[in-house]
Amino acid sequence: VAIATGNDGQVLTSTGAGSPPAFETPAGGGKILQVSSIVLGATNQLIATTSYTDLTNMSINITPTSSSSKILVVAFVYVKLGDAEGFGVRIERGSTDIYSTPTYSILADASPMVELYTGAGFQTIDSPNTTSQVTYKLGASTHDNKQVNFSPAVASYMYLMEIGA
């Protein structure tokens, strides 16, 4: 059976057993539409509380192009830990917690007076359901009110990637 040619960008698709194929526009989505990023330099921000505290300068904005877009949030923090310290992180959209770890999720069991430098990566997918600018921020807390230095030697970062629906 001869079928009419499709338009530019269409693909030949099966329409089921016993019927001729047809040219159709493929489903959209899955493409990275935009990327925003922020890098926190070696600022030595000290966190010493079991309550989540925003990391200084770890806030970034993005304006989704569609209300059905998803935002992939990828963050990496580099810290200096000491004697039996631990920390947790939280990623917020505005004031909404979209990802968090317990305050003791990353622990260092170093000997007293020994410092440990370590990094940890975190990622989550968010559905902000808006085309207005949204702000994502990274926060942290410590285990047993110990002290954790964020970004003492190596930069921490956060990326936002809008994924088309």
C-alpha positions as CSV (number, residue, x, y, z in Angstrom):
1,V,0.0,0.0,0.0
2,A,1.3,3.4,-0.9
3,I,1.1,6.0,1.8
4,A,1.4,9.8,1.5
5,T,4.8,11.3,2.6
6,G,4.9,13.0,5.9
7,N,6.0,16.5,6.8
8,D,9.5,17.5,7.9
9,G,10.3,16.1,11.4
10,Q,7.6,13.3,11.3
11,V,8.4,9.7,11.6
12,L,6.8,6.6,10.1
13,T,4.8,4.9,12.9
14,S,2.9,1.6,13.0
15,T,-0.9,2.0,13.4
16,G,-1.5,-1.6,14.4
17,A,-1.7,-5.0,12.8
18,G,-3.5,-5.0,9.4
19,S,-3.4,-1.3,8.8
20,P,-0.8,0.7,6.9
21,P,1.7,2.8,8.8
22,A,1.4,6.6,9.0
23,F,3.7,9.5,9.4
24,E,3.2,11.2,12.8
25,T,5.0,13.8,14.8
26,P,7.1,12.1,17.5
27,A,6.3,12.8,21.2
28,G,8.3,15.6,22.7
29,G,10.1,15.7,25.9
30,G,13.3,14.3,27.5
31,K,15.4,17.1,26.1
32,I,17.5,19.5,28.2
33,L,16.0,22.9,27.5
34,Q,18.3,25.1,29.7
35,V,21.0,24.8,32.4
36,S,21.7,27.1,35.3
37,S,24.6,26.6,37.7
38,I,26.4,28.1,40.6
39,V,29.8,27.4,42.2
40,L,30.5,28.1,45.8
41,G,34.2,29.0,46.2
42,A,36.3,28.3,49.2
43,T,34.4,30.5,51.7
44,N,34.8,28.3,54.8
45,Q,31.2,28.6,55.8
46,L,30.8,26.9,59.2
47,I,27.7,25.0,60.1
48,A,27.3,24.0,63.7
49,T,23.6,23.2,64.3
50,T,21.3,20.3,63.9
51,S,18.8,22.7,62.3
52,Y,19.1,23.1,58.5
53,T,20.9,26.3,57.6
54,D,21.1,27.8,54.1
55,L,24.6,27.7,52.7
56,T,25.7,31.2,51.8
57,N,25.6,31.9,48.1
58,M,24.2,28.5,47.2
59,S,20.9,29.8,45.8
60,I,20.1,29.7,42.1
61,N,17.1,30.8,39.9
62,I,15.6,29.2,36.8
63,T,12.5,30.1,34.8
64,P,10.9,27.0,33.3
65,T,9.7,27.4,29.7
66,S,6.7,25.1,30.3
67,S,4.6,24.3,33.4
68,S,5.0,20.6,32.5
69,S,8.8,20.7,32.6
70,K,10.8,18.9,35.2
71,I,13.9,20.4,36.9
72,L,16.9,18.1,37.6
73,V,18.8,19.4,40.6
74,V,22.4,18.2,40.9
75,A,24.5,19.3,43.9
76,F,28.0,18.4,45.2
77,V,29.4,19.7,48.5
78,Y,33.0,19.4,49.6
79,V,33.5,19.6,53.4
80,K,36.1,19.4,56.1
81,L,35.0,17.2,59.0
82,G,36.8,16.5,62.3
83,D,36.3,14.2,65.3
84,A,33.1,12.0,64.7
85,E,31.2,14.7,62.9
86,G,28.4,14.2,60.4
87,F,26.2,16.4,58.3
88,G,23.0,16.3,56.1
89,V,21.8,18.4,53.2
90,R,18.5,19.8,52.1
91,I,17.5,21.1,48.7
92,E,14.6,23.6,48.7
93,R,12.5,25.1,46.0
94,G,11.5,28.4,47.6
95,S,10.5,27.2,51.1
96,T,9.5,23.7,50.0
97,D,11.8,20.9,51.0
98,I,12.2,18.7,47.8
99,Y,15.1,16.6,49.0
100,S,16.8,16.0,52.4
101,T,19.1,13.6,54.1
102,P,19.2,13.0,57.9
103,T,21.7,15.1,59.8
104,Y,23.8,12.1,60.4
105,S,23.8,10.6,56.9
106,I,27.4,11.5,56.1
107,L,29.7,10.7,59.1
108,A,33.4,10.9,59.7
109,D,34.8,8.8,62.4
110,A,38.1,10.4,62.5
111,S,40.5,10.3,65.5
112,P,40.5,13.4,67.7
113,M,42.3,16.3,66.1
114,V,42.3,14.6,62.7
115,E,40.6,16.4,59.9
116,L,38.9,14.6,57.0
117,Y,38.1,16.2,53.7
118,T,35.3,14.6,51.8
119,G,32.7,15.3,49.2
120,A,29.1,14.1,48.7
121,G,26.8,14.4,45.7
122,F,23.0,14.7,45.7
123,Q,20.4,14.8,43.0
124,T,16.6,15.0,42.7
125,I,14.0,15.7,40.0
126,D,11.4,18.4,40.8
127,S,8.1,19.4,39.2
128,P,7.6,23.1,39.9
129,N,4.5,23.3,37.7
130,T,5.0,26.9,36.8
131,T,6.5,29.2,34.1
132,S,7.5,31.8,36.8
133,Q,11.0,32.1,38.1
134,V,11.8,29.6,40.9
135,T,14.7,29.6,43.4
136,Y,16.5,26.5,44.5
137,K,18.8,26.6,47.5
138,L,21.1,24.2,49.3
139,G,21.1,23.9,53.1
140,A,23.0,21.8,55.6
141,S,22.9,20.7,59.2
142,T,25.3,18.9,61.5
143,H,25.3,15.8,63.7
144,D,25.3,16.5,67.5
145,N,26.0,20.3,66.9
146,K,29.5,19.5,65.7
147,Q,31.2,21.9,63.3
148,V,31.4,21.3,59.5
149,N,33.3,23.6,57.2
150,F,31.7,23.7,53.7
151,S,34.0,24.4,50.8
152,P,37.3,24.8,52.7
153,A,39.5,23.8,49.8
154,V,37.5,22.7,46.8
155,A,34.4,24.4,45.3
156,S,30.9,23.0,45.9
157,Y,28.3,23.4,43.1
158,M,24.7,23.1,42.1
159,Y,23.2,22.6,38.6
160,L,19.6,23.0,37.5
161,M,18.6,21.4,34.2
162,E,15.1,22.0,32.8
163,I,13.9,18.8,31.1
164,G,11.1,19.2,28.5
165,A,8.0,17.2,29.0
